[in-house]
Amino acid sequence: MKTDTIFIIHPETAEQEQAIKAFAKALKIKFESVKGETYKPDFIEKIERSRQDYKNGKGIKMTLDQLNGLWK
């Protein structure tokens, strides 16, 4: 029976990382490992475009009170 559950594990040491990999391999569980945080390229592009727009004067500054006022 296949499950849709995904487990995200954050090992703190290289020893823990190796143990988790060995465990998954022993149980024939598919896994992937990613170093650090990764984001989708289109998301990164949007952020960079927004930063450039702000540098070109297309942004506004708001105080924290103004920002909080948007949620009310």
Distance bins in CASP14 RR format, pairs under 12 A and 6 or more apart:
PFRMAT RR
TARGET T0000
AUTHOR 0000-0000-0000
RMODE 2
METHOD distances of the structure
MODEL  1
2 29 0 0 0 0 0 1 0 0 0 0 0
2 30 0 0 0 0 0 1 0 0 0 0 0
3 29 0 0 0 0 0 1 0 0 0 0 0
3 30 0 0 0 0 0 1 0 0 0 0 0
5 29 0 0 0 0 0 1 0 0 0 0 0
6 29 0 0 0 0 0 1 0 0 0 0 0
6 30 0 0 0 0 0 1 0 0 0 0 0
6 31 0 0 0 0 0 1 0 0 0 0 0
6 32 0 0 0 0 0 1 0 0 0 0 0
7 20 0 0 0 0 1 0 0 0 0 0 0
7 23 0 0 0 0 0 1 0 0 0 0 0
7 24 0 0 0 0 1 0 0 0 0 0 0
7 29 0 0 0 0 1 0 0 0 0 0 0
7 30 0 0 0 0 0 1 0 0 0 0 0
7 31 0 0 0 0 1 0 0 0 0 0 0
7 32 0 0 0 0 0 1 0 0 0 0 0
8 20 0 0 0 0 0 1 0 0 0 0 0
8 31 0 0 0 0 0 1 0 0 0 0 0
8 32 0 0 0 0 0 1 0 0 0 0 0
8 33 0 0 0 0 0 1 0 0 0 0 0
8 34 0 0 0 0 0 1 0 0 0 0 0
8 37 0 0 0 0 0 1 0 0 0 0 0
9 16 0 0 0 0 1 0 0 0 0 0 0
9 17 0 0 0 0 1 0 0 0 0 0 0
9 19 0 0 0 0 0 1 0 0 0 0 0
9 20 1 0 1 0 0 0 0 0 0 0 0
9 21 0 0 0 0 0 1 0 0 0 0 0
9 23 0 0 0 0 1 0 0 0 0 0 0
9 24 0 0 0 0 1 0 0 0 0 0 0
9 29 0 0 0 0 0 1 0 0 0 0 0
9 31 0 0 0 0 1 0 0 0 0 0 0
9 32 0 0 0 0 0 1 0 0 0 0 0
9 33 0 0 0 0 1 0 0 0 0 0 0
9 34 0 0 0 0 0 1 0 0 0 0 0
10 16 0 0 0 0 1 0 0 0 0 0 0
10 17 0 0 0 0 1 0 0 0 0 0 0
10 20 0 0 0 0 1 0 0 0 0 0 0
10 33 0 0 0 0 0 1 0 0 0 0 0
10 34 0 0 0 0 0 1 0 0 0 0 0
10 36 0 0 0 0 0 1 0 0 0 0 0
10 37 0 0 0 0 0 1 0 0 0 0 0
11 17 1 0 1 0 0 0 0 0 0 0 0
11 18 0 0 0 0 1 0 0 0 0 0 0
11 19 1 0 0 1 0 0 0 0 0 0 0
11 20 1 0 1 0 0 0 0 0 0 0 0
11 21 0 0 0 0 1 0 0 0 0 0 0
11 22 0 0 0 0 0 1 0 0 0 0 0
11 23 0 0 0 0 0 1 0 0 0 0 0
11 24 0 0 0 0 0 1 0 0 0 0 0
11 33 0 0 0 0 1 0 0 0 0 0 0
11 35 0 0 0 0 0 1 0 0 0 0 0
12 19 0 0 0 0 0 1 0 0 0 0 0
12 20 0 0 0 0 0 1 0 0 0 0 0
13 19 0 0 0 0 1 0 0 0 0 0 0
13 20 0 0 0 0 0 1 0 0 0 0 0
14 20 0 0 0 0 0 1 0 0 0 0 0
14 21 0 0 0 0 0 1 0 0 0 0 0
15 21 0 0 0 0 0 1 0 0 0 0 0
15 22 0 0 0 0 0 1 0 0 0 0 0
16 22 0 0 0 0 0 1 0 0 0 0 0
16 23 0 0 0 0 0 1 0 0 0 0 0
17 23 0 0 0 0 0 1 0 0 0 0 0
17 24 0 0 0 0 0 1 0 0 0 0 0
17 31 0 0 0 0 0 1 0 0 0 0 0
17 33 1 0 0 1 0 0 0 0 0 0 0
17 35 0 0 0 0 0 1 0 0 0 0 0
18 24 0 0 0 0 0 1 0 0 0 0 0
18 25 0 0 0 0 0 1 0 0 0 0 0
18 33 0 0 0 0 0 1 0 0 0 0 0
19 25 0 0 0 0 0 1 0 0 0 0 0
19 26 0 0 0 0 0 1 0 0 0 0 0
20 26 0 0 0 0 0 1 0 0 0 0 0
20 27 0 0 0 0 0 1 0 0 0 0 0
20 29 0 0 0 0 0 1 0 0 0 0 0
20 31 0 0 0 0 1 0 0 0 0 0 0
20 33 0 0 0 0 1 0 0 0 0 0 0
21 27 0 0 0 0 0 1 0 0 0 0 0
21 29 0 0 0 0 0 1 0 0 0 0 0
21 30 0 0 0 0 0 1 0 0 0 0 0
21 31 1 0 0 1 0 0 0 0 0 0 0
21 32 0 0 0 0 0 1 0 0 0 0 0
21 33 1 0 0 1 0 0 0 0 0 0 0
22 29 0 0 0 0 0 1 0 0 0 0 0
22 31 0 0 0 0 0 1 0 0 0 0 0
23 29 0 0 0 0 1 0 0 0 0 0 0
23 31 0 0 0 0 1 0 0 0 0 0 0
24 30 1 0 0 1 0 0 0 0 0 0 0
24 31 1 0 1 0 0 0 0 0 0 0 0
24 32 0 0 0 0 0 1 0 0 0 0 0
24 33 0 0 0 0 1 0 0 0 0 0 0
25 31 0 0 0 0 1 0 0 0 0 0 0
25 33 0 0 0 0 0 1 0 0 0 0 0
32 38 0 0 0 0 0 1 0 0 0 0 0
37 43 0 0 0 0 0 1 0 0 0 0 0
37 44 0 0 0 0 0 1 0 0 0 0 0
38 44 0 0 0 0 1 0 0 0 0 0 0
39 45 0 0 0 0 1 0 0 0 0 0 0
39 46 0 0 0 0 1 0 0 0 0 0 0
39 47 0 0 0 0 1 0 0 0 0 0 0
39 48 0 0 0 0 0 1 0 0 0 0 0
40 46 0 0 0 0 1 0 0 0 0 0 0
40 47 0 0 0 0 0 1 0 0 0 0 0
41 47 0 0 0 0 0 1 0 0 0 0 0
41 48 0 0 0 0 0 1 0 0 0 0 0
42 48 0 0 0 0 0 1 0 0 0 0 0
42 49 0 0 0 0 0 1 0 0 0 0 0
43 49 0 0 0 0 0 1 0 0 0 0 0
43 50 0 0 0 0 0 1 0 0 0 0 0
44 50 0 0 0 0 0 1 0 0 0 0 0
44 51 0 0 0 0 0 1 0 0 0 0 0
45 51 0 0 0 0 0 1 0 0 0 0 0
45 52 0 0 0 0 0 1 0 0 0 0 0
46 52 0 0 0 0 0 1 0 0 0 0 0
46 53 0 0 0 0 0 1 0 0 0 0 0
47 53 0 0 0 0 0 1 0 0 0 0 0
47 54 0 0 0 0 0 1 0 0 0 0 0
48 54 0 0 0 0 0 1 0 0 0 0 0
48 55 0 0 0 0 0 1 0 0 0 0 0
49 55 0 0 0 0 0 1 0 0 0 0 0
49 56 0 0 0 0 0 1 0 0 0 0 0
49 58 0 0 0 0 0 1 0 0 0 0 0
50 56 0 0 0 0 0 1 0 0 0 0 0
50 57 0 0 0 0 0 1 0 0 0 0 0
50 58 0 0 0 0 1 0 0 0 0 0 0
50 59 0 0 0 0 1 0 0 0 0 0 0
51 57 0 0 0 0 0 1 0 0 0 0 0
51 58 0 0 0 0 0 1 0 0 0 0 0
51 59 0 0 0 0 0 1 0 0 0 0 0
52 58 0 0 0 0 1 0 0 0 0 0 0
52 59 0 0 0 0 0 1 0 0 0 0 0
53 59 1 0 0 1 0 0 0 0 0 0 0
53 60 0 0 0 0 0 1 0 0 0 0 0
54 60 0 0 0 0 1 0 0 0 0 0 0
54 61 0 0 0 0 1 0 0 0 0 0 0
60 66 0 0 0 0 1 0 0 0 0 0 0
60 67 0 0 0 0 0 1 0 0 0 0 0
61 67 0 0 0 0 0 1 0 0 0 0 0
62 68 0 0 0 0 1 0 0 0 0 0 0
62 69 0 0 0 0 1 0 0 0 0 0 0
62 70 0 0 0 0 1 0 0 0 0 0 0
63 69 0 0 0 0 1 0 0 0 0 0 0
63 70 0 0 0 0 0 1 0 0 0 0 0
64 70 0 0 0 0 0 1 0 0 0 0 0
64 71 0 0 0 0 0 1 0 0 0 0 0
65 71 0 0 0 0 0 1 0 0 0 0 0
65 72 0 0 0 0 0 1 0 0 0 0 0
66 72 0 0 0 0 0 1 0 0 0 0 0
END
